[in-house]
Amino acid sequence: MHHLREQGDDFINTGAIAASAGNHALAMAYHGQLLGIKVTVVMPTIAPLAKVDKCRKFGARVIIEGAHIGESKAYAETLVESEGLTYINGYDDPEILAGAGTMAIEMIEDVPCIDAVVVPVGGAGLIAGISCAIKTLKPDVKVYGVEPQFCASFTAALKAGKPVPTETTPTLADGLAVPVVGSHAFEVARHYVDETVLCSEKEISLAVLRLIENEKMVVEGGGASGLAALLPGGALDRPELKGANIVVPLCGGNIDTTTLGRVIDRGLAADCRLSNFTATVSDRPGGIAKLTSLLAEQGASIKDIYHERAWLHTNVDQVQVKCVVELQGKDHACRLRAALKAAGYPVIWGSSV
């Protein structure tokens, strides 16, 4: 809002434009409506429908263009020239970086004994502001950045010594899928960030699930990436961080309901609480019943079951049964697998147990 106000009266008549996968677009649309400023947001095709719909409800003109934020930004810049709009960069304008720094001030006020900060990284604007403020006020505090493996643009920039285009694959952390980090943000962050690590889609799913179950919070993939790196097995699951006072900004809760359902399932699978396997059973009456009875005895709840006859090239009186079962965790999955083997079922286990 401060950045929009600083643009002057002429700006109100011409309007603002931004390219964003969602969160910056939402902020622009909301504050533009409050200030009476015409706002146009260009969003990539991967933008969650929840974010697109909210931008429209806030009165913004929404244009869907580009496979990722880089292509959306390129299109938005053509409208800057043709329509005389002012481009507001959500991760590289100095005023935006300064605004991100105020978050660090609040962190220190709320947690004076802070030891480390773990920040999700997309265009690097948030971590630039936070790291600059943190290192200025408390130089001993460690600042870690976390990027999704499917769009590690800040890591690539650090290796190259400058922002460079990075291959981007659709990721659960859609808000972090920025193929080229901001030049201003990079120059700030490279001096203050202690280390940047990567997190996998599996770890992101598990982080979203943990936040829902333990904190009763719905956080989108990008916002949960910082926690993803800290969970057991993550890149920041290190002895020196055990017991430390770590602050993790959960920056974003705008996630489609359908996407949330898929993320929860992936999180359950990563936690071995949802497992799949294929077993070969008799195709005679009672064959599948015996299998389901064994599953019941082992405390496995069947979520989905499907049997296949045509593509099984063994005995004609056998059938393959594909099962998805709900379990209590890895130990439970191991017990079930052992029970199936002991009962003589040829099993192909879909999860690594």
Secondary structure as GFF3:
##gff-version 3
##sequence-region A 1 353
A	DSSP	alpha_helix	2	5	.	.	.	ID=ss1
A	DSSP	alpha_helix	9	14	.	.	.	ID=ss2
A	DSSP	beta_strand	16	19	.	.	.	ID=ss3
A	DSSP	alpha_helix	23	35	.	.	.	ID=ss4
A	DSSP	beta_strand	39	43	.	.	.	ID=ss5
A	DSSP	alpha_helix	49	57	.	.	.	ID=ss6
A	DSSP	beta_strand	61	64	.	.	.	ID=ss7
A	DSSP	alpha_helix	69	83	.	.	.	ID=ss8
A	DSSP	beta_strand	86	87	.	.	.	ID=ss9
A	DSSP	alpha_helix	94	110	.	.	.	ID=ss10
A	DSSP	beta_strand	116	120	.	.	.	ID=ss11
A	DSSP	alpha_helix	125	137	.	.	.	ID=ss12
A	DSSP	beta_strand	142	148	.	.	.	ID=ss13
A	DSSP	three_ten_helix	149	151	.	.	.	ID=ss14
A	DSSP	alpha_helix	153	160	.	.	.	ID=ss15
A	DSSP	three_ten_helix	174	176	.	.	.	ID=ss16
A	DSSP	alpha_helix	183	192	.	.	.	ID=ss17
A	DSSP	beta_strand	195	199	.	.	.	ID=ss18
A	DSSP	alpha_helix	201	210	.	.	.	ID=ss19
A	DSSP	pi_helix	211	215	.	.	.	ID=ss20
A	DSSP	alpha_helix	221	230	.	.	.	ID=ss21
A	DSSP	three_ten_helix	239	241	.	.	.	ID=ss22
A	DSSP	beta_strand	246	247	.	.	.	ID=ss23
A	DSSP	alpha_helix	257	270	.	.	.	ID=ss24
A	DSSP	beta_strand	274	282	.	.	.	ID=ss25
A	DSSP	alpha_helix	287	297	.	.	.	ID=ss26
A	DSSP	beta_strand	301	308	.	.	.	ID=ss27
A	DSSP	beta_strand	318	326	.	.	.	ID=ss28
A	DSSP	alpha_helix	330	342	.	.	.	ID=ss29
A	DSSP	beta_strand	347	349	.	.	.	ID=ss30
###
